[in-house]
Amino acid sequence: MADVLIVCVREDEPQAKALADTFERAGFSVGGAPANDGALRSSGAGVVVWSHASIRSRPFLDAAQRVVSANKAVVACLIEPPPPSSISDSPAFDLSGWTGDPRRSAARSALLRGRPHGEHRARRSRRAGGPARQRKV
């Protein structure tokens, strides 16, 4: 069974492949959208690739909801993140500025270290006494 399952639509396959490569280089096994609940239960996480194309796909939305309901979702946002109520407590990462280059350290470190969008920046800003600002990856 895969450590990380990636849920996406065909139009987002280049970005999904780059994410998969990043996880594989870090030592995780990667699979596609969960075919059944057993695959989902045995995985560590389900990366939901949120984009303009994906939000128009009923099969994608159904698969994404299954991953969110199983508390396994990590949302990789290629556009504005979904409303918090639709992803429960799942972390969302802003990858809207990411070109798919797995060498971009911001995308790699944010996803592999499990820090949601803006969290690392907010900590640094609070220490400096300034307001917390979000930063796009």
N, C-alpha and C positions, 0 to 999 in steps of 0.2 A: 504494500500500500504506500501511496505517496505521502510525504511530509506536508507538502503544499499543493493544493489544488487551485487551478486558475480558471475562473469563470469569465468568459468574454464572448464577443461576437466576432464574426469573420473579419469585419473591417478593422478590428483592433488587434489582429493577430501579430503584426510587427512589434507593437509595444508589449503584448503578452509574451512573445518569444524572448524579447530582451529582459523582461522581468524573470522569466523562467531561467534564462542563462545566468542571471545574477544570483538567483537562489541556488542553482546547481553548483556554481563556482564556490559558494559558501558551504557546500556540503549537504544541501537538502535535496531530496528526491522530489520531482515535480510531476504532476499529472493534470489532466484536463478537468473539466467540470465533473462533479460527482455523478456517477451513473446511478448510484443508489445510496440509501441512508447508511449502509455499512461502510462504504468508501468514505463518506463524509465523517462518520464517527471515528474511523481509524486515522484520519488525517490530523495534522497539527493545526492547519489553518486553511482557509479558502480565500484567495485573493480575488476580489470582485473588481473588474476593470470597468469603471463608471465613465461613460462617454455619451456623446450625442447619439451615436448609432445604437449603443446598448440600451439606452432608455426607451427606444422605440421597439424593442424586441420583447414580446411577451415570454418566449422561452427563456431568455436571459433573465428577465425580472423574476420569473418563477424560480429559476435556479439560484439567483442571488438571495431571494427571500428564504429559501431552504438553508443556505449557508448562514445567513444572519440569525435565523431561528435556532440553529444549532450552536450559536455562540462561537462560531469559528471564523467569522468574517473579518477581513482586513480590506478596506476599500481604497483602491488606487484610483484617484480621481483625475481624469484627463480633462475634465470640465469642472464647473462649480460642484462642490460636494452635494450629495443628496441631503434632504432634510433629516436632522438628527432623529426625529421620530420614526423614520423609515429604516434606520440602520441600528436602532437600539443603542447599546453601548459600544458598538464596533468602532475601532479607530479608523480615521479617514486620513489619507495622505494626499496632499496636493501635488500631483505630477503634471499639471497643466502646461508647465514650461519645459518639461522633459522631452527630448527628441527621441528617446528610446536608446540613447547611448548608455550602455551599462557601465561605462567608465566614469560617468558623471557622479562624483562622490556624494553629492547631496542626496540623490535618489537612492543610491546604494546604501548609504549609512542610515537614512531615515527608515527604509523598509527592513533592513536586516537588524537594526538595533531596536526596532519596535517603537520608535518615537513618532507620534502623530504630528502632522503638519503644525509647525510653529512652536512645538513644545521645547525644543532645544534652544531656540532663540529667546523664548519667554523666560526661561531660567536665567540665561545670561543677562537679559535686560533687567530683571528684578534684582540681581546681584549688583548691577551697576546703579540701581536706584531709578532707572528710567522705566517708562511704560513698556509693557510686553507688546511686541509687534510680531505679526506673522510674516513668514517668508515663503515664497513659492520655491519649489524644488525644480 
